[in-house]
Amino acid sequence: MNLKWHLSNEPPPLRTSDEGLVWHLKHAVHCGCRPLLNDVKDEVENRGIFVVVQSRT
Ligand SMILES: [Zn+2]
């Protein structure tokens, strides 16, 4: 878990808002302590955004 990233990046209250999607996608890149939630994935797909998230470990 990337604690430093979490401390400087507060999660927005609404996951499927613009801010929420940005937070979750950045989180997947910088930390990834949790998988992307289904409602976040659905919203990303609904918006036609193509995302590939790979673990760096
Ligand atoms: Zn995390």
PDB file of the backbone (N, CA, C, O) and the ligand in Angstrom, with CONECT records:
HET     ZN  A 101       1
ATOM      1  N   MET A   1       0.846  -1.201   0.000  1.00  0.00           N
ATOM      2  CA  MET A   1       0.000   0.000   0.000  1.00  0.00           C
ATOM      3  C   MET A   1       0.882   1.253   0.000  1.00  0.00           C
ATOM      4  O   MET A   1       1.843   1.355   0.763  1.00  0.00           O
ATOM      5  N   ASN A   2       0.540   2.180  -0.854  1.00  0.00           N
ATOM      6  CA  ASN A   2       1.298   3.420  -0.976  1.00  0.00           C
ATOM      7  C   ASN A   2       0.693   4.478  -0.051  1.00  0.00           C
ATOM      8  O   ASN A   2      -0.141   5.291  -0.450  1.00  0.00           O
ATOM      9  N   LEU A   3       1.153   4.431   1.207  1.00  0.00           N
ATOM     10  CA  LEU A   3       0.570   5.301   2.231  1.00  0.00           C
ATOM     11  C   LEU A   3       0.796   6.772   1.924  1.00  0.00           C
ATOM     12  O   LEU A   3      -0.076   7.608   2.159  1.00  0.00           O
ATOM     13  N   LYS A   4       1.983   7.081   1.392  1.00  0.00           N
ATOM     14  CA  LYS A   4       2.302   8.463   1.067  1.00  0.00           C
ATOM     15  C   LYS A   4       1.284   9.027   0.068  1.00  0.00           C
ATOM     16  O   LYS A   4       0.818  10.158   0.206  1.00  0.00           O
ATOM     17  N   TRP A   5       0.951   8.211  -0.942  1.00  0.00           N
ATOM     18  CA  TRP A   5      -0.002   8.655  -1.948  1.00  0.00           C
ATOM     19  C   TRP A   5      -1.376   8.877  -1.318  1.00  0.00           C
ATOM     20  O   TRP A   5      -2.050   9.871  -1.589  1.00  0.00           O
ATOM     21  N   HIS A   6      -1.776   7.922  -0.467  1.00  0.00           N
ATOM     22  CA  HIS A   6      -3.083   8.036   0.185  1.00  0.00           C
ATOM     23  C   HIS A   6      -3.180   9.291   1.044  1.00  0.00           C
ATOM     24  O   HIS A   6      -4.210   9.965   1.058  1.00  0.00           O
ATOM     25  N   LEU A   7      -2.096   9.601   1.762  1.00  0.00           N
ATOM     26  CA  LEU A   7      -2.128  10.763   2.651  1.00  0.00           C
ATOM     27  C   LEU A   7      -2.243  12.061   1.872  1.00  0.00           C
ATOM     28  O   LEU A   7      -2.822  13.026   2.371  1.00  0.00           O
ATOM     29  N   SER A   8      -1.704  12.106   0.659  1.00  0.00           N
ATOM     30  CA  SER A   8      -1.775  13.342  -0.124  1.00  0.00           C
ATOM     31  C   SER A   8      -2.919  13.331  -1.135  1.00  0.00           C
ATOM     32  O   SER A   8      -3.100  14.304  -1.867  1.00  0.00           O
ATOM     33  N   ASN A   9      -3.695  12.241  -1.189  1.00  0.00           N
ATOM     34  CA  ASN A   9      -4.821  12.156  -2.118  1.00  0.00           C
ATOM     35  C   ASN A   9      -6.069  11.654  -1.417  1.00  0.00           C
ATOM     36  O   ASN A   9      -6.286  10.449  -1.297  1.00  0.00           O
ATOM     37  N   GLU A  10      -6.891  12.595  -0.952  1.00  0.00           N
ATOM     38  CA  GLU A  10      -8.150  12.242  -0.310  1.00  0.00           C
ATOM     39  C   GLU A  10      -9.125  11.680  -1.343  1.00  0.00           C
ATOM     40  O   GLU A  10      -9.297  12.277  -2.405  1.00  0.00           O
ATOM     41  N   PRO A  11      -9.765  10.550  -1.057  1.00  0.00           N
ATOM     42  CA  PRO A  11     -10.756  10.059  -2.018  1.00  0.00           C
ATOM     43  C   PRO A  11     -11.986  10.961  -2.041  1.00  0.00           C
ATOM     44  O   PRO A  11     -12.467  11.370  -0.984  1.00  0.00           O
ATOM     45  N   PRO A  12     -12.503  11.278  -3.234  1.00  0.00           N
ATOM     46  CA  PRO A  12     -13.701  12.110  -3.329  1.00  0.00           C
ATOM     47  C   PRO A  12     -14.919  11.338  -2.840  1.00  0.00           C
ATOM     48  O   PRO A  12     -14.938  10.109  -2.897  1.00  0.00           O
ATOM     49  N   PRO A  13     -15.940  12.052  -2.358  1.00  0.00           N
ATOM     50  CA  PRO A  13     -17.113  11.361  -1.799  1.00  0.00           C
ATOM     51  C   PRO A  13     -17.877  10.529  -2.825  1.00  0.00           C
ATOM     52  O   PRO A  13     -18.420   9.480  -2.477  1.00  0.00           O
ATOM     53  N   LEU A  14     -17.932  10.968  -4.073  1.00  0.00           N
ATOM     54  CA  LEU A  14     -18.715  10.248  -5.072  1.00  0.00           C
ATOM     55  C   LEU A  14     -17.780   9.545  -6.059  1.00  0.00           C
ATOM     56  O   LEU A  14     -17.046  10.187  -6.810  1.00  0.00           O
ATOM     57  N   ARG A  15     -17.827   8.191  -6.037  1.00  0.00           N
ATOM     58  CA  ARG A  15     -16.898   7.404  -6.862  1.00  0.00           C
ATOM     59  C   ARG A  15     -17.080   7.623  -8.346  1.00  0.00           C
ATOM     60  O   ARG A  15     -16.114   7.593  -9.109  1.00  0.00           O
ATOM     61  N   THR A  16     -18.340   7.848  -8.765  1.00  0.00           N
ATOM     62  CA  THR A  16     -18.589   7.903 -10.207  1.00  0.00           C
ATOM     63  C   THR A  16     -18.633   9.338 -10.741  1.00  0.00           C
ATOM     64  O   THR A  16     -19.013   9.565 -11.890  1.00  0.00           O
ATOM     65  N   SER A  17     -18.242  10.306  -9.900  1.00  0.00           N
ATOM     66  CA  SER A  17     -18.088  11.673 -10.407  1.00  0.00           C
ATOM     67  C   SER A  17     -16.781  11.745 -11.200  1.00  0.00           C
ATOM     68  O   SER A  17     -15.988  10.803 -11.174  1.00  0.00           O
ATOM     69  N   ASP A  18     -16.555  12.861 -11.908  1.00  0.00           N
ATOM     70  CA  ASP A  18     -15.289  13.031 -12.635  1.00  0.00           C
ATOM     71  C   ASP A  18     -14.112  12.863 -11.683  1.00  0.00           C
ATOM     72  O   ASP A  18     -13.152  12.150 -11.975  1.00  0.00           O
ATOM     73  N   GLU A  19     -14.208  13.535 -10.536  1.00  0.00           N
ATOM     74  CA  GLU A  19     -13.124  13.482  -9.551  1.00  0.00           C
ATOM     75  C   GLU A  19     -12.932  12.066  -9.034  1.00  0.00           C
ATOM     76  O   GLU A  19     -11.813  11.604  -8.811  1.00  0.00           O
ATOM     77  N   GLY A  20     -14.076  11.385  -8.849  1.00  0.00           N
ATOM     78  CA  GLY A  20     -14.015  10.020  -8.337  1.00  0.00           C
ATOM     79  C   GLY A  20     -13.307   9.086  -9.301  1.00  0.00           C
ATOM     80  O   GLY A  20     -12.461   8.289  -8.893  1.00  0.00           O
ATOM     81  N   LEU A  21     -13.650   9.181 -10.576  1.00  0.00           N
ATOM     82  CA  LEU A  21     -13.009   8.324 -11.571  1.00  0.00           C
ATOM     83  C   LEU A  21     -11.511   8.612 -11.646  1.00  0.00           C
ATOM     84  O   LEU A  21     -10.690   7.697 -11.706  1.00  0.00           O
ATOM     85  N   VAL A  22     -11.177   9.893 -11.641  1.00  0.00           N
ATOM     86  CA  VAL A  22      -9.756  10.262 -11.699  1.00  0.00           C
ATOM     87  C   VAL A  22      -9.029   9.694 -10.490  1.00  0.00           C
ATOM     88  O   VAL A  22      -7.933   9.147 -10.617  1.00  0.00           O
ATOM     89  N   TRP A  23      -9.634   9.824  -9.328  1.00  0.00           N
ATOM     90  CA  TRP A  23      -8.989   9.299  -8.109  1.00  0.00           C
ATOM     91  C   TRP A  23      -8.754   7.790  -8.223  1.00  0.00           C
ATOM     92  O   TRP A  23      -7.667   7.292  -7.932  1.00  0.00           O
ATOM     93  N   HIS A  24      -9.789   7.084  -8.648  1.00  0.00           N
ATOM     94  CA  HIS A  24      -9.672   5.623  -8.686  1.00  0.00           C
ATOM     95  C   HIS A  24      -8.679   5.150  -9.744  1.00  0.00           C
ATOM     96  O   HIS A  24      -7.970   4.165  -9.536  1.00  0.00           O
ATOM     97  N   LEU A  25      -8.625   5.850 -10.876  1.00  0.00           N
ATOM     98  CA  LEU A  25      -7.658   5.449 -11.899  1.00  0.00           C
ATOM     99  C   LEU A  25      -6.238   5.785 -11.463  1.00  0.00           C
ATOM    100  O   LEU A  25      -5.314   5.003 -11.685  1.00  0.00           O
ATOM    101  N   LYS A  26      -6.064   6.956 -10.840  1.00  0.00           N
ATOM    102  CA  LYS A  26      -4.742   7.291 -10.320  1.00  0.00           C
ATOM    103  C   LYS A  26      -4.352   6.319  -9.215  1.00  0.00           C
ATOM    104  O   LYS A  26      -3.203   5.891  -9.111  1.00  0.00           O
ATOM    105  N   HIS A  27      -5.323   5.989  -8.409  1.00  0.00           N
ATOM    106  CA  HIS A  27      -5.042   5.046  -7.320  1.00  0.00           C
ATOM    107  C   HIS A  27      -4.548   3.705  -7.861  1.00  0.00           C
ATOM    108  O   HIS A  27      -3.613   3.112  -7.323  1.00  0.00           O
ATOM    109  N   ALA A  28      -5.188   3.240  -8.925  1.00  0.00           N
ATOM    110  CA  ALA A  28      -4.790   1.952  -9.504  1.00  0.00           C
ATOM    111  C   ALA A  28      -3.342   2.002 -10.005  1.00  0.00           C
ATOM    112  O   ALA A  28      -2.621   1.005  -9.953  1.00  0.00           O
ATOM    113  N   VAL A  29      -2.928   3.186 -10.493  1.00  0.00           N
ATOM    114  CA  VAL A  29      -1.567   3.319 -11.007  1.00  0.00           C
ATOM    115  C   VAL A  29      -0.559   3.478  -9.866  1.00  0.00           C
ATOM    116  O   VAL A  29       0.499   2.850  -9.865  1.00  0.00           O
ATOM    117  N   HIS A  30      -0.907   4.331  -8.895  1.00  0.00           N
ATOM    118  CA  HIS A  30       0.079   4.693  -7.873  1.00  0.00           C
ATOM    119  C   HIS A  30       0.072   3.773  -6.671  1.00  0.00           C
ATOM    120  O   HIS A  30       1.069   3.688  -5.954  1.00  0.00           O
ATOM    121  N   CYS A  31      -1.019   3.090  -6.439  1.00  0.00           N
ATOM    122  CA  CYS A  31      -1.094   2.263  -5.242  1.00  0.00           C
ATOM    123  C   CYS A  31      -1.669   0.885  -5.576  1.00  0.00           C
ATOM    124  O   CYS A  31      -0.928  -0.097  -5.635  1.00  0.00           O
ATOM    125  N   GLY A  32      -2.973   0.807  -5.794  1.00  0.00           N
ATOM    126  CA  GLY A  32      -3.561  -0.477  -6.147  1.00  0.00           C
ATOM    127  C   GLY A  32      -3.756  -1.416  -4.976  1.00  0.00           C
ATOM    128  O   GLY A  32      -3.766  -2.634  -5.151  1.00  0.00           O
ATOM    129  N   CYS A  33      -3.914  -0.858  -3.767  1.00  0.00           N
ATOM    130  CA  CYS A  33      -4.122  -1.713  -2.601  1.00  0.00           C
ATOM    131  C   CYS A  33      -5.498  -2.376  -2.669  1.00  0.00           C
ATOM    132  O   CYS A  33      -5.738  -3.370  -1.983  1.00  0.00           O
ATOM    133  N   ARG A  34      -6.392  -1.840  -3.481  1.00  0.00           N
ATOM    134  CA  ARG A  34      -7.705  -2.459  -3.704  1.00  0.00           C
ATOM    135  C   ARG A  34      -7.961  -2.522  -5.201  1.00  0.00           C
ATOM    136  O   ARG A  34      -7.529  -1.635  -5.938  1.00  0.00           O
ATOM    137  N   PRO A  35      -8.667  -3.571  -5.671  1.00  0.00           N
ATOM    138  CA  PRO A  35      -9.005  -3.600  -7.105  1.00  0.00           C
ATOM    139  C   PRO A  35     -10.042  -2.526  -7.425  1.00  0.00           C
ATOM    140  O   PRO A  35     -10.719  -2.012  -6.534  1.00  0.00           O
ATOM    141  N   LEU A  36     -10.154  -2.196  -8.716  1.00  0.00           N
ATOM    142  CA  LEU A  36     -11.174  -1.234  -9.139  1.00  0.00           C
ATOM    143  C   LEU A  36     -12.554  -1.791  -8.812  1.00  0.00           C
ATOM    144  O   LEU A  36     -12.849  -2.953  -9.091  1.00  0.00           O
ATOM    145  N   LEU A  37     -13.389  -0.953  -8.223  1.00  0.00           N
ATOM    146  CA  LEU A  37     -14.737  -1.388  -7.882  1.00  0.00           C
ATOM    147  C   LEU A  37     -15.588  -1.483  -9.141  1.00  0.00           C
ATOM    148  O   LEU A  37     -15.338  -0.798 -10.133  1.00  0.00           O
ATOM    149  N   ASN A  38     -16.606  -2.353  -9.081  1.00  0.00           N
ATOM    150  CA  ASN A  38     -17.423  -2.589 -10.269  1.00  0.00           C
ATOM    151  C   ASN A  38     -18.142  -1.340 -10.756  1.00  0.00           C
ATOM    152  O   ASN A  38     -18.257  -1.124 -11.963  1.00  0.00           O
ATOM    153  N   ASP A  39     -18.629  -0.511  -9.829  1.00  0.00           N
ATOM    154  CA  ASP A  39     -19.342   0.687 -10.316  1.00  0.00           C
ATOM    155  C   ASP A  39     -18.374   1.673 -10.972  1.00  0.00           C
ATOM    156  O   ASP A  39     -18.755   2.421 -11.873  1.00  0.00           O
ATOM    157  N   VAL A  40     -17.130   1.667 -10.518  1.00  0.00           N
ATOM    158  CA  VAL A  40     -16.121   2.508 -11.166  1.00  0.00           C
ATOM    159  C   VAL A  40     -15.807   1.962 -12.565  1.00  0.00           C
ATOM    160  O   VAL A  40     -15.738   2.716 -13.536  1.00  0.00           O
ATOM    161  N   LYS A  41     -15.620   0.646 -12.650  1.00  0.00           N
ATOM    162  CA  LYS A  41     -15.371   0.018 -13.953  1.00  0.00           C
ATOM    163  C   LYS A  41     -16.508   0.288 -14.927  1.00  0.00           C
ATOM    164  O   LYS A  41     -16.279   0.624 -16.089  1.00  0.00           O
ATOM    165  N   ASP A  42     -17.760   0.134 -14.432  1.00  0.00           N
ATOM    166  CA  ASP A  42     -18.930   0.359 -15.287  1.00  0.00           C
ATOM    167  C   ASP A  42     -18.957   1.796 -15.800  1.00  0.00           C
ATOM    168  O   ASP A  42     -19.235   2.036 -16.975  1.00  0.00           O
ATOM    169  N   GLU A  43     -18.669   2.747 -14.918  1.00  0.00           N
ATOM    170  CA  GLU A  43     -18.712   4.154 -15.309  1.00  0.00           C
ATOM    171  C   GLU A  43     -17.618   4.452 -16.333  1.00  0.00           C
ATOM    172  O   GLU A  43     -17.840   5.195 -17.289  1.00  0.00           O
ATOM    173  N   VAL A  44     -16.442   3.871 -16.129  1.00  0.00           N
ATOM    174  CA  VAL A  44     -15.349   4.036 -17.091  1.00  0.00           C
ATOM    175  C   VAL A  44     -15.774   3.493 -18.458  1.00  0.00           C
ATOM    176  O   VAL A  44     -15.546   4.126 -19.489  1.00  0.00           O
ATOM    177  N   GLU A  45     -16.397   2.308 -18.447  1.00  0.00           N
ATOM    178  CA  GLU A  45     -16.852   1.711 -19.707  1.00  0.00           C
ATOM    179  C   GLU A  45     -17.946   2.550 -20.358  1.00  0.00           C
ATOM    180  O   GLU A  45     -17.941   2.750 -21.573  1.00  0.00           O
ATOM    181  N   ASN A  46     -18.884   3.040 -19.549  1.00  0.00           N
ATOM    182  CA  ASN A  46     -19.969   3.871 -20.071  1.00  0.00           C
ATOM    183  C   ASN A  46     -19.428   5.116 -20.760  1.00  0.00           C
ATOM    184  O   ASN A  46     -19.998   5.594 -21.741  1.00  0.00           O
ATOM    185  N   ARG A  47     -18.339   5.629 -20.245  1.00  0.00           N
ATOM    186  CA  ARG A  47     -17.753   6.841 -20.826  1.00  0.00           C
ATOM    187  C   ARG A  47     -16.828   6.536 -21.992  1.00  0.00           C
ATOM    188  O   ARG A  47     -16.284   7.450 -22.611  1.00  0.00           O
ATOM    189  N   GLY A  48     -16.646   5.245 -22.298  1.00  0.00           N
ATOM    190  CA  GLY A  48     -15.815   4.872 -23.436  1.00  0.00           C
ATOM    191  C   GLY A  48     -14.334   5.088 -23.203  1.00  0.00           C
ATOM    192  O   GLY A  48     -13.569   5.318 -24.139  1.00  0.00           O
ATOM    193  N   ILE A  49     -13.941   5.011 -21.936  1.00  0.00           N
ATOM    194  CA  ILE A  49     -12.510   5.168 -21.612  1.00  0.00           C
ATOM    195  C   ILE A  49     -11.890   3.776 -21.579  1.00  0.00           C
ATOM    196  O   ILE A  49     -12.420   2.860 -20.949  1.00  0.00           O
ATOM    197  N   PHE A  50     -10.772   3.635 -22.258  1.00  0.00           N
ATOM    198  CA  PHE A  50     -10.090   2.345 -22.283  1.00  0.00           C
ATOM    199  C   PHE A  50      -8.940   2.375 -21.282  1.00  0.00           C
ATOM    200  O   PHE A  50      -8.064   3.238 -21.340  1.00  0.00           O
ATOM    201  N   VAL A  51      -8.966   1.426 -20.378  1.00  0.00           N
ATOM    202  CA  VAL A  51      -7.984   1.448 -19.276  1.00  0.00           C
ATOM    203  C   VAL A  51      -7.278   0.102 -19.186  1.00  0.00           C
ATOM    204  O   VAL A  51      -7.916  -0.951 -19.199  1.00  0.00           O
ATOM    205  N   VAL A  52      -5.974   0.150 -19.097  1.00  0.00           N
ATOM    206  CA  VAL A  52      -5.207  -1.056 -18.794  1.00  0.00           C
ATOM    207  C   VAL A  52      -4.414  -0.780 -17.521  1.00  0.00           C
ATOM    208  O   VAL A  52      -3.628   0.165 -17.461  1.00  0.00           O
ATOM    209  N   VAL A  53      -4.620  -1.585 -16.538  1.00  0.00           N
ATOM    210  CA  VAL A  53      -3.895  -1.415 -15.276  1.00  0.00           C
ATOM    211  C   VAL A  53      -3.035  -2.652 -15.063  1.00  0.00           C
ATOM    212  O   VAL A  53      -3.521  -3.783 -15.043  1.00  0.00           O
ATOM    213  N   GLN A  54      -1.748  -2.399 -14.906  1.00  0.00           N
ATOM    214  CA  GLN A  54      -0.836  -3.517 -14.666  1.00  0.00           C
ATOM    215  C   GLN A  54      -0.119  -3.319 -13.355  1.00  0.00           C
ATOM    216  O   GLN A  54       0.258  -2.199 -13.007  1.00  0.00           O
ATOM    217  N   SER A  55       0.066  -4.363 -12.650  1.00  0.00           N
ATOM    218  CA  SER A  55       0.851  -4.317 -11.423  1.00  0.00           C
ATOM    219  C   SER A  55       2.327  -4.174 -11.784  1.00  0.00           C
ATOM    220  O   SER A  55       2.794  -4.792 -12.740  1.00  0.00           O
ATOM    221  N   ARG A  56       3.054  -3.371 -11.033  1.00  0.00           N
ATOM    222  CA  ARG A  56       4.464  -3.187 -11.295  1.00  0.00           C
ATOM    223  C   ARG A  56       5.327  -4.156 -10.488  1.00  0.00           C
ATOM    224  O   ARG A  56       6.554  -4.102 -10.569  1.00  0.00           O
ATOM    225  N   THR A  57       4.720  -5.012  -9.737  1.00  0.00           N
ATOM    226  CA  THR A  57       5.508  -5.943  -8.930  1.00  0.00           C
ATOM    227  C   THR A  57       5.803  -7.221  -9.713  1.00  0.00           C
ATOM    228  O   THR A  57       6.458  -8.125  -9.195  1.00  0.00           O
TER     229      THR A  57
HETATM  230 ZN    ZN A 101      -4.387   2.288  -2.031  1.00  0.00          ZN2+
END
